[in-house]
Amino acid sequence: MSTRLDDDGGMTERCETCGRETLHDVSIHLRTESRRAKNAEFSREPYRVATCRCCGAERSLRMNDA
């Protein structure tokens, strides 16, 4: 998950699908992990979501595990 800024200020990181360093859109999403409605509001976890601008491949990483 190594990232760096390119000359245009975009985030680049390795895309496993493309097999090279590419620009990515990176965001944080809250995802509900519990399947039980009673506990759903207490089971949200932050995930880092990176989407390759070249091929559209998406990779997510649970931030509490990072």
PQR file with spaces between the fields and no chain letter, atoms N, CA, C, O and H, PARSE charges and radii, in Angstrom:
ATOM       1  N    MET     1       0.826   -1.175    0.000 -0.4000 1.5000
ATOM       2  CA   MET     1       0.000    0.000    0.000 -0.0000 2.0000
ATOM       3  C    MET     1       0.880    1.251    0.000  0.5500 1.7000
ATOM       4  O    MET     1       0.491    2.275    0.562 -0.5500 1.4000
ATOM       5  N    SER     2       2.016    1.185   -0.600 -0.4000 1.5000
ATOM       6  CA   SER     2       2.880    2.350   -0.697 -0.0000 2.0000
ATOM       7  C    SER     2       2.295    3.335   -1.698  0.5500 1.7000
ATOM       8  O    SER     2       1.959    2.963   -2.822 -0.5500 1.4000
ATOM       9  H    SER     2       2.332    0.353   -1.057  0.4000 1.0000
ATOM      10  N    THR     3       2.175    4.584   -1.289 -0.4000 1.5000
ATOM      11  CA   THR     3       1.620    5.600   -2.179 -0.0000 2.0000
ATOM      12  C    THR     3       2.578    6.767   -2.289  0.5500 1.7000
ATOM      13  O    THR     3       3.364    7.028   -1.378 -0.5500 1.4000
ATOM      14  H    THR     3       2.448    4.886   -0.375  0.4000 1.0000
ATOM      15  N    ARG     4       2.510    7.471   -3.413 -0.4000 1.5000
ATOM      16  CA   ARG     4       3.274    8.702   -3.583 -0.0000 2.0000
ATOM      17  C    ARG     4       2.534    9.617   -4.529  0.5500 1.7000
ATOM      18  O    ARG     4       1.650    9.192   -5.273 -0.5500 1.4000
ATOM      19  H    ARG     4       1.872    7.259   -4.154  0.4000 1.0000
ATOM      20  N    LEU     5       2.906   10.862   -4.488 -0.4000 1.5000
ATOM      21  CA   LEU     5       2.290   11.848   -5.367 -0.0000 2.0000
ATOM      22  C    LEU     5       3.033   11.880   -6.691  0.5500 1.7000
ATOM      23  O    LEU     5       4.264   11.859   -6.717 -0.5500 1.4000
ATOM      24  H    LEU     5       3.624   11.207   -3.883  0.4000 1.0000
ATOM      25  N    ASP     6       2.287   11.930   -7.795 -0.4000 1.5000
ATOM      26  CA   ASP     6       2.926   12.094   -9.095 -0.0000 2.0000
ATOM      27  C    ASP     6       3.102   13.584   -9.370  0.5500 1.7000
ATOM      28  O    ASP     6       2.794   14.413   -8.513 -0.5500 1.4000
ATOM      29  H    ASP     6       1.288   11.947   -7.774  0.4000 1.0000
ATOM      30  N    ASP     7       3.588   13.926  -10.540 -0.4000 1.5000
ATOM      31  CA   ASP     7       3.847   15.328  -10.887 -0.0000 2.0000
ATOM      32  C    ASP     7       2.588   16.185  -10.869  0.5500 1.7000
ATOM      33  O    ASP     7       2.666   17.391  -10.632 -0.5500 1.4000
ATOM      34  H    ASP     7       3.839   13.253  -11.236  0.4000 1.0000
ATOM      35  N    ASP     8       1.431   15.582  -11.116 -0.4000 1.5000
ATOM      36  CA   ASP     8       0.168   16.319  -11.131 -0.0000 2.0000
ATOM      37  C    ASP     8      -0.513   16.355   -9.766  0.5500 1.7000
ATOM      38  O    ASP     8      -1.603   16.912   -9.635 -0.5500 1.4000
ATOM      39  H    ASP     8       1.368   14.603  -11.309  0.4000 1.0000
ATOM      40  N    GLY     9       0.115   15.768   -8.753 -0.4000 1.5000
ATOM      41  CA   GLY     9      -0.467   15.767   -7.416 -0.0000 2.0000
ATOM      42  C    GLY     9      -1.394   14.597   -7.157  0.5500 1.7000
ATOM      43  O    GLY     9      -2.038   14.560   -6.108 -0.5500 1.4000
ATOM      44  H    GLY     9       1.000   15.316   -8.859  0.4000 1.0000
ATOM      45  N    GLY    10      -1.491   13.631   -8.074 -0.4000 1.5000
ATOM      46  CA   GLY    10      -2.343   12.459   -7.888 -0.0000 2.0000
ATOM      47  C    GLY    10      -1.646   11.390   -7.062  0.5500 1.7000
ATOM      48  O    GLY    10      -0.423   11.399   -6.925 -0.5500 1.4000
ATOM      49  H    GLY    10      -0.968   13.661   -8.926  0.4000 1.0000
ATOM      50  N    MET    11      -2.430   10.471   -6.511 -0.4000 1.5000
ATOM      51  CA   MET    11      -1.889    9.383   -5.709 -0.0000 2.0000
ATOM      52  C    MET    11      -1.565    8.200   -6.610  0.5500 1.7000
ATOM      53  O    MET    11      -2.424    7.734   -7.358 -0.5500 1.4000
ATOM      54  H    MET    11      -3.424   10.464   -6.622  0.4000 1.0000
ATOM      55  N    THR    12      -0.336    7.715   -6.543 -0.4000 1.5000
ATOM      56  CA   THR    12       0.027    6.524   -7.304 -0.0000 2.0000
ATOM      57  C    THR    12       0.364    5.400   -6.338  0.5500 1.7000
ATOM      58  O    THR    12       0.942    5.624   -5.274 -0.5500 1.4000
ATOM      59  H    THR    12       0.362    8.094   -5.935  0.4000 1.0000
ATOM      60  N    GLU    13      -0.004    4.198   -6.726 -0.4000 1.5000
ATOM      61  CA   GLU    13       0.371    2.998   -5.993 -0.0000 2.0000
ATOM      62  C    GLU    13       0.295    1.825   -6.952  0.5500 1.7000
ATOM      63  O    GLU    13      -0.230    1.947   -8.059 -0.5500 1.4000
ATOM      64  H    GLU    13      -0.473    4.016   -7.591  0.4000 1.0000
ATOM      65  N    ARG    14       0.817    0.702   -6.527 -0.4000 1.5000
ATOM      66  CA   ARG    14       0.869   -0.459   -7.406 -0.0000 2.0000
ATOM      67  C    ARG    14      -0.518   -1.056   -7.579  0.5500 1.7000
ATOM      68  O    ARG    14      -1.240   -1.285   -6.608 -0.5500 1.4000
ATOM      69  H    ARG    14       1.244    0.603   -5.628  0.4000 1.0000
ATOM      70  N    CYS    15      -0.878   -1.303   -8.837 -0.4000 1.5000
ATOM      71  CA   CYS    15      -2.124   -1.991   -9.166 -0.0000 2.0000
ATOM      72  C    CYS    15      -1.767   -3.421   -9.552  0.5500 1.7000
ATOM      73  O    CYS    15      -1.022   -3.637  -10.508 -0.5500 1.4000
ATOM      74  H    CYS    15      -0.292   -1.116   -9.625  0.4000 1.0000
ATOM      75  N    GLU    16      -2.290   -4.391   -8.822 -0.4000 1.5000
ATOM      76  CA   GLU    16      -1.995   -5.796   -9.114 -0.0000 2.0000
ATOM      77  C    GLU    16      -2.589   -6.227  -10.447  0.5500 1.7000
ATOM      78  O    GLU    16      -2.034   -7.099  -11.116 -0.5500 1.4000
ATOM      79  H    GLU    16      -2.895   -4.216   -8.045  0.4000 1.0000
ATOM      80  N    THR    17      -3.704   -5.634  -10.841 -0.4000 1.5000
ATOM      81  CA   THR    17      -4.339   -5.985  -12.111 -0.0000 2.0000
ATOM      82  C    THR    17      -3.523   -5.456  -13.282  0.5500 1.7000
ATOM      83  O    THR    17      -3.270   -6.185  -14.241 -0.5500 1.4000
ATOM      84  H    THR    17      -4.155   -4.926  -10.298  0.4000 1.0000
ATOM      85  N    CYS    18      -3.105   -4.182  -13.213 -0.4000 1.5000
ATOM      86  CA   CYS    18      -2.295   -3.574  -14.278 -0.0000 2.0000
ATOM      87  C    CYS    18      -0.841   -4.042  -14.213  0.5500 1.7000
ATOM      88  O    CYS    18      -0.157   -4.094  -15.236 -0.5500 1.4000
ATOM      89  H    CYS    18      -3.311   -3.590  -12.434  0.4000 1.0000
ATOM      90  N    GLY    19      -0.371   -4.381  -13.014 -0.4000 1.5000
ATOM      91  CA   GLY    19       1.004   -4.814  -12.834 -0.0000 2.0000
ATOM      92  C    GLY    19       2.010   -3.679  -12.823  0.5500 1.7000
ATOM      93  O    GLY    19       3.189   -3.898  -13.102 -0.5500 1.4000
ATOM      94  H    GLY    19      -0.926   -4.338  -12.183  0.4000 1.0000
ATOM      95  N    ARG    20       1.560   -2.453  -12.501 -0.4000 1.5000
ATOM      96  CA   ARG    20       2.474   -1.308  -12.478 -0.0000 2.0000
ATOM      97  C    ARG    20       1.938   -0.222  -11.557  0.5500 1.7000
ATOM      98  O    ARG    20       0.838   -0.341  -11.017 -0.5500 1.4000
ATOM      99  H    ARG    20       0.602   -2.275  -12.274  0.4000 1.0000
ATOM     100  N    GLU    21       2.720    0.834  -11.383 -0.4000 1.5000
ATOM     101  CA   GLU    21       2.305    1.998  -10.602 -0.0000 2.0000
ATOM     102  C    GLU    21       1.324    2.819  -11.430  0.5500 1.7000
ATOM     103  O    GLU    21       1.641    3.215  -12.552 -0.5500 1.4000
ATOM     104  H    GLU    21       3.613    0.931  -11.821  0.4000 1.0000
ATOM     105  N    THR    22       0.139    3.076  -10.891 -0.4000 1.5000
ATOM     106  CA   THR    22      -0.878    3.848  -11.606 -0.0000 2.0000
ATOM     107  C    THR    22      -1.538    4.844  -10.660  0.5500 1.7000
ATOM     108  O    THR    22      -1.413    4.733   -9.440 -0.5500 1.4000
ATOM     109  H    THR    22      -0.118    2.754   -9.980  0.4000 1.0000
ATOM     110  N    LEU    23      -2.236    5.809  -11.230 -0.4000 1.5000
ATOM     111  CA   LEU    23      -3.016    6.751  -10.431 -0.0000 2.0000
ATOM     112  C    LEU    23      -4.207    6.030   -9.814  0.5500 1.7000
ATOM     113  O    LEU    23      -4.826    5.182  -10.458 -0.5500 1.4000
ATOM     114  H    LEU    23      -2.337    5.898  -12.221  0.4000 1.0000
ATOM     115  N    HIS    24      -4.525    6.363   -8.578 -0.4000 1.5000
ATOM     116  CA   HIS    24      -5.655    5.766   -7.868 -0.0000 2.0000
ATOM     117  C    HIS    24      -6.499    6.854   -7.215  0.5500 1.7000
ATOM     118  O    HIS    24      -5.979    7.884   -6.787 -0.5500 1.4000
ATOM     119  H    HIS    24      -4.022    7.052   -8.056  0.4000 1.0000
ATOM     120  N    ASP    25      -7.790    6.617   -7.146 -0.4000 1.5000
ATOM     121  CA   ASP    25      -8.684    7.422   -6.323 -0.0000 2.0000
ATOM     122  C    ASP    25      -8.774    6.700   -4.985  0.5500 1.7000
ATOM     123  O    ASP    25      -9.095    5.513   -4.942 -0.5500 1.4000
ATOM     124  H    ASP    25      -8.213    5.780   -7.495  0.4000 1.0000
ATOM     125  N    VAL    26      -8.494    7.404   -3.897 -0.4000 1.5000
ATOM     126  CA   VAL    26      -8.467    6.790   -2.571 -0.0000 2.0000
ATOM     127  C    VAL    26      -9.497    7.476   -1.682  0.5500 1.7000
ATOM     128  O    VAL    26      -9.584    8.704   -1.643 -0.5500 1.4000
ATOM     129  H    VAL    26      -8.233    8.369   -3.933  0.4000 1.0000
ATOM     130  N    SER    27     -10.281    6.662   -0.966 -0.4000 1.5000
ATOM     131  CA   SER    27     -11.293    7.205   -0.062 -0.0000 2.0000
ATOM     132  C    SER    27     -11.444    6.281    1.146  0.5500 1.7000
ATOM     133  O    SER    27     -10.945    5.155    1.153 -0.5500 1.4000
ATOM     134  H    SER    27     -10.211    5.665   -0.998  0.4000 1.0000
ATOM     135  N    ILE    28     -12.138    6.777    2.157 -0.4000 1.5000
ATOM     136  CA   ILE    28     -12.436    5.990    3.355 -0.0000 2.0000
ATOM     137  C    ILE    28     -13.942    5.732    3.385  0.5500 1.7000
ATOM     138  O    ILE    28     -14.739    6.661    3.251 -0.5500 1.4000
ATOM     139  H    ILE    28     -12.543    7.691    2.151  0.4000 1.0000
ATOM     140  N    HIS    29     -14.325    4.466    3.561 -0.4000 1.5000
ATOM     141  CA   HIS    29     -15.737    4.081    3.624 -0.0000 2.0000
ATOM     142  C    HIS    29     -16.000    3.418    4.971  0.5500 1.7000
ATOM     143  O    HIS    29     -15.155    2.680    5.477 -0.5500 1.4000
ATOM     144  H    HIS    29     -13.678    3.711    3.670  0.4000 1.0000
ATOM     145  N    LEU    30     -17.153    3.675    5.546 -0.4000 1.5000
ATOM     146  CA   LEU    30     -17.590    2.951    6.740 -0.0000 2.0000
ATOM     147  C    LEU    30     -18.447    1.783    6.284  0.5500 1.7000
ATOM     148  O    LEU    30     -19.448    1.973    5.593 -0.5500 1.4000
ATOM     149  H    LEU    30     -17.840    4.274    5.135  0.4000 1.0000
ATOM     150  N    ARG    31     -18.054    0.576    6.671 -0.4000 1.5000
ATOM     151  CA   ARG    31     -18.797   -0.621    6.270 -0.0000 2.0000
ATOM     152  C    ARG    31     -19.334   -1.330    7.501  0.5500 1.7000
ATOM     153  O    ARG    31     -18.660   -1.425    8.527 -0.5500 1.4000
ATOM     154  H    ARG    31     -17.241    0.422    7.232  0.4000 1.0000
ATOM     155  N    THR    32     -20.552   -1.822    7.383 -0.4000 1.5000
ATOM     156  CA   THR    32     -21.173   -2.584    8.458 -0.0000 2.0000
ATOM     157  C    THR    32     -20.743   -4.032    8.325  0.5500 1.7000
ATOM     158  O    THR    32     -20.907   -4.640    7.267 -0.5500 1.4000
ATOM     159  H    THR    32     -21.100   -1.744    6.550  0.4000 1.0000
ATOM     160  N    GLU    33     -20.193   -4.585    9.397 -0.4000 1.5000
ATOM     161  CA   GLU    33     -19.689   -5.955    9.351 -0.0000 2.0000
ATOM     162  C    GLU    33     -20.658   -6.965    9.943  0.5500 1.7000
ATOM     163  O    GLU    33     -20.589   -8.147    9.606 -0.5500 1.4000
ATOM     164  H    GLU    33     -20.060   -4.092   10.257  0.4000 1.0000
ATOM     165  N    SER    34     -21.553   -6.534   10.811 -0.4000 1.5000
ATOM     166  CA   SER    34     -22.500   -7.461   11.430 -0.0000 2.0000
ATOM     167  C    SER    34     -23.668   -7.729   10.491  0.5500 1.7000
ATOM     168  O    SER    34     -24.172   -6.812    9.841 -0.5500 1.4000
ATOM     169  H    SER    34     -21.608   -5.574   11.085  0.4000 1.0000
ATOM     170  N    ARG    35     -24.091   -8.970   10.421 -0.4000 1.5000
ATOM     171  CA   ARG    35     -25.252   -9.328    9.606 -0.0000 2.0000
ATOM     172  C    ARG    35     -26.544   -9.230   10.415  0.5500 1.7000
ATOM     173  O    ARG    35     -27.639   -9.317    9.859 -0.5500 1.4000
ATOM     174  H    ARG    35     -23.681   -9.714   10.948  0.4000 1.0000
ATOM     175  N    ARG    36     -26.414   -9.051   11.708 -0.4000 1.5000
ATOM     176  CA   ARG    36     -27.586   -8.962   12.578 -0.0000 2.0000
ATOM     177  C    ARG    36     -28.020   -7.505   12.678  0.5500 1.7000
ATOM     178  O    ARG    36     -27.221   -6.639   13.033 -0.5500 1.4000
ATOM     179  H    ARG    36     -25.525   -8.981   12.159  0.4000 1.0000
ATOM     180  N    ALA    37     -29.256   -7.241   12.372 -0.4000 1.5000
ATOM     181  CA   ALA    37     -29.777   -5.871   12.382 -0.0000 2.0000
ATOM     182  C    ALA    37     -29.624   -5.222   13.754  0.5500 1.7000
ATOM     183  O    ALA    37     -29.394   -4.016   13.855 -0.5500 1.4000
ATOM     184  H    ALA    37     -29.905   -7.945   12.084  0.4000 1.0000
ATOM     185  N    LYS    38     -29.751   -6.018   14.801 -0.4000 1.5000
ATOM     186  CA   LYS    38     -29.667   -5.494   16.164 -0.0000 2.0000
ATOM     187  C    LYS    38     -28.289   -4.888   16.459  0.5500 1.7000
ATOM     188  O    LYS    38     -28.190   -3.903   17.192 -0.5500 1.4000
ATOM     189  H    LYS    38     -29.938   -6.997   14.719  0.4000 1.0000
ATOM     190  N    ASN    39     -27.231   -5.469   15.893 -0.4000 1.5000
ATOM     191  CA   ASN    39     -25.866   -5.018   16.168 -0.0000 2.0000
ATOM     192  C    ASN    39     -25.263   -4.169   15.051  0.5500 1.7000
ATOM     193  O    ASN    39     -24.145   -3.675   15.199 -0.5500 1.4000
ATOM     194  H    ASN    39     -27.311   -6.269   15.297  0.4000 1.0000
ATOM     195  N    ALA    40     -25.964   -3.990   13.957 -0.4000 1.5000
ATOM     196  CA   ALA    40     -25.398   -3.329   12.776 -0.0000 2.0000
ATOM     197  C    ALA    40     -24.871   -1.928   13.068  0.5500 1.7000
ATOM     198  O    ALA    40     -23.808   -1.555   12.573 -0.5500 1.4000
ATOM     199  H    ALA    40     -26.873   -4.391   13.837  0.4000 1.0000
ATOM     200  N    GLU    41     -25.593   -1.156   13.859 -0.4000 1.5000
ATOM     201  CA   GLU    41     -25.160    0.220   14.106 -0.0000 2.0000
ATOM     202  C    GLU    41     -23.872    0.296   14.922  0.5500 1.7000
ATOM     203  O    GLU    41     -23.212    1.335   14.937 -0.5500 1.4000
ATOM     204  H    GLU    41     -26.456   -1.459   14.262  0.4000 1.0000
ATOM     205  N    PHE    42     -23.508   -0.790   15.599 -0.4000 1.5000
ATOM     206  CA   PHE    42     -22.296   -0.806   16.415 -0.0000 2.0000
ATOM     207  C    PHE    42     -21.129   -1.506   15.730  0.5500 1.7000
ATOM     208  O    PHE    42     -20.042   -1.586   16.303 -0.5500 1.4000
ATOM     209  H    PHE    42     -24.044   -1.634   15.588  0.4000 1.0000
ATOM     210  N    SER    43     -21.326   -2.007   14.532 -0.4000 1.5000
ATOM     211  CA   SER    43     -20.284   -2.809   13.893 -0.0000 2.0000
ATOM     212  C    SER    43     -19.695   -2.154   12.650  0.5500 1.7000
ATOM     213  O    SER    43     -19.188   -2.850   11.771 -0.5500 1.4000
ATOM     214  H    SER    43     -22.208   -1.943   14.066  0.4000 1.0000
ATOM     215  N    ARG    44     -19.751   -0.841   12.562 -0.4000 1.5000
ATOM     216  CA   ARG    44     -19.175   -0.155   11.405 -0.0000 2.0000
ATOM     217  C    ARG    44     -17.673   -0.002   11.598  0.5500 1.7000
ATOM     218  O    ARG    44     -17.202    0.376   12.671 -0.5500 1.4000
ATOM     219  H    ARG    44     -20.163   -0.275   13.276  0.4000 1.0000
ATOM     220  N    GLU    45     -16.936   -0.301   10.541 -0.4000 1.5000
ATOM     221  CA   GLU    45     -15.481   -0.199   10.575 -0.0000 2.0000
ATOM     222  C    GLU    45     -14.999    0.612    9.378  0.5500 1.7000
ATOM     223  O    GLU    45     -15.603    0.544    8.307 -0.5500 1.4000
ATOM     224  H    GLU    45     -17.318   -0.607    9.669  0.4000 1.0000
ATOM     225  N    PRO    46     -13.913    1.384    9.543 -0.5600 1.5000
ATOM     226  CA   PRO    46     -13.382    2.157    8.414  0.2800 2.0000
ATOM     227  C    PRO    46     -12.545    1.278    7.479  0.5500 1.7000
ATOM     228  O    PRO    46     -11.742    0.460    7.927 -0.5500 1.4000
ATOM     229  N    TYR    47     -12.748    1.462    6.193 -0.4000 1.5000
ATOM     230  CA   TYR    47     -11.981    0.767    5.164 -0.0000 2.0000
ATOM     231  C    TYR    47     -11.364    1.787    4.226  0.5500 1.7000
ATOM     232  O    TYR    47     -12.023    2.751    3.835 -0.5500 1.4000
ATOM     233  H    TYR    47     -13.401    2.126    5.829  0.4000 1.0000
ATOM     234  N    ARG    48     -10.110    1.586    3.863 -0.4000 1.5000
ATOM     235  CA   ARG    48      -9.442    2.400    2.850 -0.0000 2.0000
ATOM     236  C    ARG    48      -9.732    1.737    1.510  0.5500 1.7000
ATOM     237  O    ARG    48      -9.408    0.566    1.311 -0.5500 1.4000
ATOM     238  H    ARG    48      -9.575    0.803    4.180  0.4000 1.0000
ATOM     239  N    VAL    49     -10.341    2.478    0.592 -0.4000 1.5000
ATOM     240  CA   VAL    49     -10.706    1.938   -0.712 -0.0000 2.0000
ATOM     241  C    VAL    49      -9.905    2.672   -1.779  0.5500 1.7000
ATOM     242  O    VAL    49      -9.989    3.895   -1.896 -0.5500 1.4000
ATOM     243  H    VAL    49     -10.604    3.429    0.753  0.4000 1.0000
ATOM     244  N    ALA    50      -9.126    1.922   -2.558 -0.4000 1.5000
ATOM     245  CA   ALA    50      -8.321    2.491   -3.636 -0.0000 2.0000
ATOM     246  C    ALA    50      -8.827    1.926   -4.960  0.5500 1.7000
ATOM     247  O    ALA    50      -8.923    0.710   -5.128 -0.5500 1.4000
ATOM     248  H    ALA    50      -9.058    0.928   -2.463  0.4000 1.0000
ATOM     249  N    THR    51      -9.151    2.819   -5.903 -0.4000 1.5000
ATOM     250  CA   THR    51      -9.647    2.414   -7.212 -0.0000 2.0000
ATOM     251  C    THR    51      -8.672    2.883   -8.279  0.5500 1.7000
ATOM     252  O    THR    51      -8.366    4.072   -8.371 -0.5500 1.4000
ATOM     253  H    THR    51      -9.074    3.807   -5.767  0.4000 1.0000
ATOM     254  N    CYS    52      -8.183    1.943   -9.085 -0.4000 1.5000
ATOM     255  CA   CYS    52      -7.235    2.257  -10.154 -0.0000 2.0000
ATOM     256  C    CYS    52      -7.939    3.068  -11.239  0.5500 1.7000
ATOM     257  O    CYS    52      -9.012    2.686  -11.708 -0.5500 1.4000
ATOM     258  H    CYS    52      -8.431    0.978   -9.010  0.4000 1.0000
ATOM     259  N    ARG    53      -7.338    4.178  -11.635 -0.4000 1.5000
ATOM     260  CA   ARG    53      -7.924    5.011  -12.686 -0.0000 2.0000
ATOM     261  C    ARG    53      -7.724    4.414  -14.079  0.5500 1.7000
ATOM     262  O    ARG    53      -8.417    4.805  -15.019 -0.5500 1.4000
ATOM     263  H    ARG    53      -6.466    4.488  -11.254  0.4000 1.0000
ATOM     264  N    CYS    54      -6.794    3.481  -14.224 -0.4000 1.5000
ATOM     265  CA   CYS    54      -6.554    2.867  -15.537 -0.0000 2.0000
ATOM     266  C    CYS    54      -7.524    1.727  -15.837  0.5500 1.7000
ATOM     267  O    CYS    54      -8.144    1.697  -16.900 -0.5500 1.4000
ATOM     268  H    CYS    54      -6.232    3.164  -13.461  0.4000 1.0000
ATOM     269  N    CYS    55      -7.655    0.783  -14.892 -0.4000 1.5000
ATOM     270  CA   CYS    55      -8.463   -0.407  -15.171 -0.0000 2.0000
ATOM     271  C    CYS    55      -9.733   -0.494  -14.332  0.5500 1.7000
ATOM     272  O    CYS    55     -10.605   -1.314  -14.619 -0.5500 1.4000
ATOM     273  H    CYS    55      -7.152    0.807  -14.028  0.4000 1.0000
ATOM     274  N    GLY    56      -9.851    0.343  -13.294 -0.4000 1.5000
ATOM     275  CA   GLY    56     -11.049    0.328  -12.458 -0.0000 2.0000
ATOM     276  C    GLY    56     -11.026   -0.698  -11.338  0.5500 1.7000
ATOM     277  O    GLY    56     -11.999   -0.817  -10.592 -0.5500 1.4000
ATOM     278  H    GLY    56      -9.142    1.009  -13.060  0.4000 1.0000
ATOM     279  N    ALA    57      -9.928   -1.445  -11.205 -0.4000 1.5000
ATOM     280  CA   ALA    57      -9.839   -2.439  -10.130 -0.0000 2.0000
ATOM     281  C    ALA    57      -9.900   -1.737   -8.779  0.5500 1.7000
ATOM     282  O    ALA    57      -9.297   -0.682   -8.583 -0.5500 1.4000
ATOM     283  H    ALA    57      -9.138   -1.349  -11.810  0.4000 1.0000
ATOM     284  N    GLU    58     -10.640   -2.342   -7.853 -0.4000 1.5000
ATOM     285  CA   GLU    58     -10.818   -1.751   -6.530 -0.0000 2.0000
ATOM     286  C    GLU    58     -10.220   -2.667   -5.479  0.5500 1.7000
ATOM     287  O    GLU    58     -10.407   -3.883   -5.515 -0.5500 1.4000
ATOM     288  H    GLU    58     -11.130   -3.199   -8.013  0.4000 1.0000
ATOM     289  N    ARG    59      -9.499   -2.068   -4.542 -0.4000 1.5000
ATOM     290  CA   ARG    59      -8.911   -2.828   -3.442 -0.0000 2.0000
ATOM     291  C    ARG    59      -9.286   -2.134   -2.145  0.5500 1.7000
ATOM     292  O    ARG    59      -9.214   -0.908   -2.052 -0.5500 1.4000
ATOM     293  H    ARG    59      -9.347   -1.080   -4.513  0.4000 1.0000
ATOM     294  N    SER    60      -9.685   -2.903   -1.145 -0.4000 1.5000
ATOM     295  CA   SER    60     -10.042   -2.301    0.136 -0.0000 2.0000
ATOM     296  C    SER    60      -9.237   -2.952    1.252  0.5500 1.7000
ATOM     297  O    SER    60      -8.878   -4.127    1.183 -0.5500 1.4000
ATOM     298  H    SER    60      -9.744   -3.898   -1.220  0.4000 1.0000
ATOM     299  N    LEU    61      -8.965   -2.159    2.278 -0.4000 1.5000
ATOM     300  CA   LEU    61      -8.190   -2.609    3.423 -0.0000 2.0000
ATOM     301  C    LEU    61      -8.870   -2.107    4.686  0.5500 1.7000
ATOM     302  O    LEU    61      -9.126   -0.912    4.830 -0.5500 1.4000
ATOM     303  H    LEU    61      -9.257   -1.204    2.334  0.4000 1.0000
ATOM     304  N    ARG    62      -9.159   -3.011    5.589 -0.4000 1.5000
ATOM     305  CA   ARG    62      -9.766   -2.633    6.872 -0.0000 2.0000
ATOM     306  C    ARG    62      -8.721   -1.862    7.670  0.5500 1.7000
ATOM     307  O    ARG    62      -7.642   -2.384    7.948 -0.5500 1.4000
ATOM     308  H    ARG    62      -8.952   -3.983    5.472  0.4000 1.0000
ATOM     309  N    MET    63      -9.033   -0.639    8.034 -0.4000 1.5000
ATOM     310  CA   MET    63      -8.048    0.238    8.660 -0.0000 2.0000
ATOM     311  C    MET    63      -7.640   -0.225   10.053  0.5500 1.7000
ATOM     312  O    MET    63      -6.514    0.043   10.471 -0.5500 1.4000
ATOM     313  H    MET    63      -9.910   -0.215    7.808  0.4000 1.0000
ATOM     314  N    ASN    64      -8.493   -0.894   10.771 -0.4000 1.5000
ATOM     315  CA   ASN    64      -8.126   -1.386   12.096 -0.0000 2.0000
ATOM     316  C    ASN    64      -7.121   -2.523   12.013  0.5500 1.7000
ATOM     317  O    ASN    64      -6.504   -2.874   13.018 -0.5500 1.4000
ATOM     318  H    ASN    64      -9.408   -1.112   10.432  0.4000 1.0000
ATOM     319  N    ASP    65      -6.944   -3.113   10.817 -0.4000 1.5000
ATOM     320  CA   ASP    65      -5.975   -4.186   10.617 -0.0000 2.0000
ATOM     321  C    ASP    65      -4.674   -3.677   10.019  0.5500 1.7000
ATOM     322  O    ASP    65      -3.702   -4.426    9.922 -0.5500 1.4000
ATOM     323  H    ASP    65      -7.446   -2.828   10.001  0.4000 1.0000
ATOM     324  N    ALA    66      -4.647   -2.407    9.616 -0.4000 1.5000
ATOM     325  CA   ALA    66      -3.468   -1.859    8.921 -0.0000 2.0000
ATOM     326  C    ALA    66      -2.296   -1.694    9.859  0.5500 1.7000
ATOM     327  O    ALA    66      -1.228   -1.247    9.440 -0.5500 1.4000
ATOM     328  H    ALA    66      -5.437   -1.799    9.695  0.4000 1.0000
